[in-house]
Amino acid sequence: MKKYKNKLKNYLIQNQKGLTKNLQYLSSNFLSTDFGYKGLTTTNKIQKTPYWYFDGSSHLDYSTLFSLGGRFLVDALKKQGYECNVLLCAGGPKFSQTGASTNNPSAFMPCMACYSFKKQSFDNNFLIEFKSKNLYIESSKNDFKNLEQVLKPSLNWILRGNKSLKLTKEFNDQMVDAAKAWLNFLRSIDKSLLPDTIILFNGISFPECVIKLFMEKNGVNVITFESGYKENSIYFSNKNATEYEFTFNDKKVLTKYEKSKLDNYLEKRFLGHFTRSGTKYWEDITGVKDDLKRKCEEFDNNVVVFLNVPFDTSQVRASYLFDDFYQWVDELIEFAIGNANIHFIFRSHPDEIRSDKKIFETTSDYVLQRLTKNKNISVIEASNSTSSYELIKISDLVLTYNSTIGLESVIMNKNVISAGYSHLSRLDYFKIYKDKQEYFNNIIKKLQNKEFDGSTSMEKIQSYFYQMIYESAFDFSEILFPDESKKYRFKLVRKDRINKNKIDILENDLVKEIKRLEKY
């Protein structure tokens, strides 16, 4: 019964998200539902404040890590004497990335639920609402230059590998129209009222990417935020938060205590006991199945290939040697077919089958469709619970596009080669090769050498991993925790259980970080 219920729920979200979300919200939050947003114009006078805040894409109609963390940040700024306006989408653009029904471009948006929920989180005196009948100034064609390029990651996120020309055109047209509406609305605001700094979720998703574009063109500092690697944490950046180029102290050597702390963290992680933004990737993980073990024993060399979710916003700047993720997979398959003495295991990412991020064609299917009877190629689909860390243990080489599992693999004393750019590329061990030929030559070279080549880099790599987990982002565990009743939902810690001193420290540190990021 549960299986069919989930199937129906997924169908409704993919085809009628707006209707479904609005009805759900109305049925459980009737008294707090705001029916007055549609067709109205903003009446609030915009106040001049040093900061603006906007998060339109991380959530719709319930509390998440980002919604609660964002509210805490806005309040922290105000407590320290820095007023902050909150930009709020009130149905004006008529389209959003998070509100789109991925199979039905004509479905309406969940504006009523989204607006009603978000409005109650902030002080109405500091809201800047973009409503459907706002008067705005028509932009010139130059303002829309390269707009489709800026929107491409969001379009890819919605399509999720769907190649339908009809769907692509309809979603693209709607997003372009909505982007123009956002730019027109923002241009209608007197420039003297623009902030010194705007704080945006993600910065790549729509509409944040368009707001970021406008603000940067108008000399406004832009700070973006995303999920940190430690559970319940948020990372802030004045670059692109999705790229996670945190400030790395390459002189830091881990103390005995820090090494022990890192070992304990990795031990839990290797058992699958970790979450990120409230997402637990595995309910349970299992060892390598006997048939795969036997197959591995038939080869002198076994290579594990960890696949990414192709449409994820972390992939925007990843492609360097290859045009994109799919070209890398295609050429790697070709390489594997030409080296029948080497066993290649393609492992799909669990994220690609999550109900809210489900990919149109799984990466495992994509690989299988390009194979005939290639005995040296194995494929493990996203739903398979085989532990990635157990796969690393039986491998002679790990290949990634730009995944951080490459970092963990080196810590497990396995040779790694990355094909795409990531924040790891700042480390000498993960430098990207100059061309494809060098990349493929080094696969053979590392397999022939057999020995682990990361020993001299290990101290720095461990320090990097430690800083990435424990020092790059702000831990909000003192004020919120995941609510297991709903995926991604978070709750506030009860006031009587909050340590006031720790909250004061978090508030001060957050504001200090925002001020620091403004200076660079």
N, C-alpha and C positions, 0 to 999 in steps of 0.2 A: 504493500500500500504506500509506504514511504517513498519507494522508487518512483511510482507513478505520480505522486504528489510533487516530487522534485522536478520531474519531467514537465508537468503542467506549469509549474512556477517558472522554470527556465524558458519555456515557450512564450509565456506571457511577457517576461522581461525582454526577450529578444524581439518580440513583435509589437507589444503594446506597453512599453515601460511607463509612459506617462499616465495612461489610464489606470494601470495596476498600482503604481506608487501613490497616485492621488486618492484612489479609493481606500487603499490601506491606511493612509495617513488620516483621512477623513473619518474612517470608522473607529480609530483609536484616539484621535486628537481633535474631535469635533469643536470643542470649546476654544482651542488655541489655533484653529485654522483661520487664516487671513483670506477672506473672500474679496477684499477690496483692492488687490494689486492689479487685476486685469484691466487694461485700457486706461489706467490713470497716469498722471504725470507726477514727477517728484515735486513735493511742496516744501520740503525742508531746505532751508537756506544753507549752502555749503560754507562751513567754517574753515578758515586757514589753519591747518595743523602741520607740524613737521613730518608726521607719518601718515601713510595710508596702509590699509591691510586688505587683502583680497584672497579668498579661497573659494573658487567656484567648482573645482573638479575633484576634490578628495572625498566628498560625501554629498549626499542629497538630503536625507530626511531623518537622520539619527546621529547620535554622538559618536565620534571616532577619535582616535589619537590626535588627528590634526585639528578637528573642530574644537576639542577641549584645550589642546595645547595652544592653538591660535588665540582663543579667548583669554587664556592665562597670560599670554604675551602682551596682548592689547591692554589688559588690566595692569600688568607690570610696568609698561611704559607710562601709563597715566599716573600710577603711584609715584613714579620718579619725576613727575612733572612734564611728561611729554604726551600731549594730546594726540590721539590717533583716530582718523576717520576710517570707517569701514565701508568699502565699496561693495554694493550688494546687487546682484542680478535679480531683477523683479519681472522677468518675462520679456524685457525689452528686445533683446536680440532674437528671440524666438527659436534659439537653437543652442545646445551645449553638447560637448563631447560625452560627459557622464550621463546626460539625460537621453541620449539617442537610443532608439531601438535598433539593434544592429542588423536585423533582417527586414526592417520596414522604415524607410526614410520618411514616409508620409505620416507616421504616428506622431501625435503631439507630445510635447515635453511635460515632465512632471513638475511644472513651475509652481503650482499651488502648494504641493507638499514641500518642495525645496525652499521656497520663499518663506512659507509659514514657519518652518523649523528654524531657518537661519536668522530670521529677523528677531526672534525672541532671545537670541544669544547676546545681543549688543545693545548699547545705549542708543535709542532712537535719535537723540540730538546729534549724534556723530555718524549717522548713516547717509551714504550717497547712493540713492536707488536709481537703477536704470530700468524705467518702466516703459511699457510699449508705446505710449503716446508722448514720450519726452520730445521736446523741441530740440533739434540738433542741427549743426552746420554741415552742409554737404561737403565732403572732401574732394580734393582734386585727384586726378588719376595718379599723380606722382606719389600720393600718400599710400596707394595700394600696390606699389611696385614690390615685386618678389613676395607678395602676400601668400600665394599658393604654396611657395616653398616653405614659408614659416608654418603653414597649416598642415603640411604633408605628414609629419609624425602623428598628428591627431587623426587625420584621415586613415592612416595605416592602423592606428589603434582601434578605430571603429570597424574597419573592414576585416582585420585579423586574418589576412591571407585570402579573403574572398576576391576573386578576379572578375566578378561580374561588372561589365562596363556600365550597365544601367545603374546598379547600386553606387558604383564609384562616382559617376557623374552627378547623381541626385544628392549624395552626401556632400560631395565637393561644392556643388552650387549652393546648398543650404549653408555650409560653413563659411563660404566666401561672403555670402550676403550678411550673415550674422557678424562676421569679422568687420565688414564695412560699417555695420550699424554701431558696433562698439567704438570704432575709430571716430565715427561722426559724433557719437555721444560724448566721448572724451574731449573732442575738439570744441564742443559747445561750452565746456567749462573754462572760465577765465584762467589764463595761464598763471596769473598771480596767485591763484588758489591751489595750484598743484603742489604736492608735498616736496620736501627735500628727499625723502626716501619712501619707496613703496615696498612692502613685504608680501611676496606672492608664493602660493603653493606651486611647487614643481617648476613652472616657468616654460615648460615645453608643451604641456597639454593646453587645449582650447577651453576657455578664452584667455587664460593667463599669458599664453605666448603673444597674443595680440596686444594686450595691455602692457606687457614688457616691452614690445616693439615701440609702442607709442611713448612710453615713459622715457626710454633710453634716448629717443629722438628729441625729447624735450628737456634733456639734461637732468632727469630725476635719477637718483641712485636706486638700483634695483637689488633687492635681497630675495633669494628664493629659498624654500625649505622643502625637505623630503624626509623620508624615513631613515633613521640611523640604523646601523647594523645591530646594535644592542637592542634587546626588546624594550618597547615603550619609550624609545628615544627619537628625537627629531634633530636633523642636521640642517644648519643654515650656511648659506654661501652667497658671496657677491659675484659669483660666476654662474655656473649652472649646477644646481644642487643634484640633479640627476647624474652628473658625472663624478660626483663625490671626491673632488680633488681637495681633500682636507689638508690643513697645514701639518706637514710631516716633519718632525724633528729627527733628521737623519743621524744626529749625534747621540741620541738617547740610547742607552744600554739598559736593558731590563734588569731590575733587582731580583734577588732570589724570590721575594714575595710576589712580584709581578709575574715572574715565570711560572710560579705555582698557580697563580690566579688564571693565567692563560691556559695552562695544562688542564685545570678543572673545567674551564669553559669548553675547551675542545673535546674533552671527554664526554661531556653532555651532548655537544653538537654531533659528535660521531654516532651517538645513540638516537639522534633525531629529536632530541629534547631542546628545541629552540623555536622561537616565533619571530616574526618581523611585521610590524604594523598590525599586530593582532592576527596574523596569518600563520597557521601551523601547516606546514607543507605535507607532513606525514602523520597519519593517525598511528601507524605502526610501520616499522621497517624490518626487512628480513635480510638474511644472508644471501650470498650468491647461490643460485640454484645449481644442483648437481650436474645437470646436462650442460650448463654453460661452463662449469669448472672442467668437465671432461673435454669440452671443445677447446678450452684454453690450453690444456695439456698437450694437444696435438700440434701446437705452434711454439716456436722458440721465442717469439715476440708477440705480446698482446698490447694493443693500444686502445685506451678508452677515450672516446670523443664525447665531451659534454656539450649538448646543444642548448642554445638560448631560446627565449621567447622572442621571435623575430620583431614583433611590433612594440616591444617595451620601450619606454622613453629613454632608457639607459643606452639604447642602441643608436641614438641619433648621430653621434660622432665616432662610433666604433669602427666603421669601415675605412680601412687604410690600404691594405694589400689587395683586398677584394672589393668589388663594387658593393656587395651587400652580403648578409648572412647566407642567403641561398646560393650565391655563386661559390662561396667557401665550401658549402656542403657538396655542391655538384662536383667541384674539382677535387675534393677530398675523396669522394666516392670513386671518381675516375682513377685517382692515385692508388686507392685501395685495390681496385680491380687489377691494376697493373703490377701490384706487389702481392701476389697470391700466397706468399710464404709468411705474410704478416696478418695477424688476426685483428680486425678493427671492430670495436664494440661501440655503437652509437647509442647514447643514452639521452632520452628526451627529458625536458625540464617539467617538473610537476605543475608549475604555474599554468601551463598551456591548456589544462583541462579544468581549471577552476571555473565554476559556473559563470562568474562575472567577467572572466577573461578568456573564455573558451575560444580556441583558435579554429578557424574554418577548416583547415586541413592540418592535422597533427604533423609534427616534424618526423615522427616515426613512419607515418604513411608516406610522407614525401620521400624519405629515404628508400623505403621498400618498393615504391613504384619505379625506382631507377635501378633496381637490381634484377638479375635473372636468377641464376643458380650459383651465386657467389658464396662458396663455402667459407670464405675467410671474412665474411661480414655478418655481424650479429646486430640486432636492433632491440632495444629495450624501451617500451612505450612509457608515456608519462604516468599511466595508472599503475604501472608495476612498482611494487613496494621494495624492490631490491635496493639495498643501501648503496648509495654512491660511494661511500667511504670504503665499503668492502670491495667495490669494483676497483677503486684506486689501489688497494692493497695487492690485488692480483695482476695489476698492469705493470708494463715495463716503461710506458710513456703515457702522459696525459695531454690531450689536445683540447684547447678551449678557444672560443672566439674572443670573448672579453669577460668571462665569468670569474668571480672571486674564488671559485672552487680551485682554481689554479694555485692560489696562494696557500690554501689548505693542503693541496697535494704536495707542494714543495716542503711544507712543514712535516709531512709524512714521509719525507725522503724519496719522493718520486720526481723524475724529470718532467718538465712541463714546457709546452710551446703554445704561445697565444698568437692568434691570427689577427685580432682586432685591437683597437686602441681602448684603453681603460685607464683609470687612475693608477693601476698597477704598473703601467708602462713607464712611470717615473723611476721605478727601481731597475737597476742595471740588469737583473736577471730576466725581467719581463720586457726588455726593449724589443720593439717590433723589427723584424728583418727588413732589409732594404727593398726586396722584391719577392715575388712568388717562388722563383727558382731557389733562392737562398732558403726560403721557408721549407719547401719540400726536401731539399738536400739535407737540412738539419734534422728532419724526422729520421732519415736513414742514419745519419751520423750519430745521433743520440742513441739509437737502438744498437748500433754496432759497438759503440763505446761501453755500453752496459752500465758503467759506474755512474753513481749519482753525482751530478755536476753543480749542486747547489750548496755544498758544505761551506764554502767561503762566504756565501751570501746569507747563511742561515740566521746569524745574529740580527742582521738588519731586517730580514723578512719577518722574524718573530716580533721585533720591535714595531714594525709597520702594522702587523696584524693586531697587536695589542692596542696601539694608538687608534686604529680604525674602530675597534670595538668599544674601548673604554674612554677615549679622550677626544673623539671627533664630534660627538653629538651630545645633546642635553637629555638626560634621563628624567622622565616625568613620572616615574613610578611612585614618587611620594604623593602625587595628587590624583592619579588615575590608574585604572587597571582594566584588562580585557573583560568584557561581559560575555560569558560563554553561551548566552541564550541566542546570540546573533553574530554572524561573522563580521569582523571589523568593528563591532560596537564596543565602546569603552564607557566606563562609569567613573564618576568622581569618588575619591576616597571620602568616607564620612568625616565631617569636620572635627569630631572628637578624637579621631585617630590620626590627625595631621600633626606633624612636628613643625611648629611655627618657625623655629630657627632654620630648619632645612628649606622651608618655603621661601623665607627671606633671602637665603643664600642663592636659591635657584632664580628668584626674581632679579636680584642684583647681577648675577652672572649672565643672565639672558640679555639684560639691557646693555651690559658692558660689551657683550659680543656683537650686538646690533651696532653699537657706536664704533667698535673696532672695524667692522666690515664696511662701514660708511667711509672710512679714511683711505681705503685702498681701491 
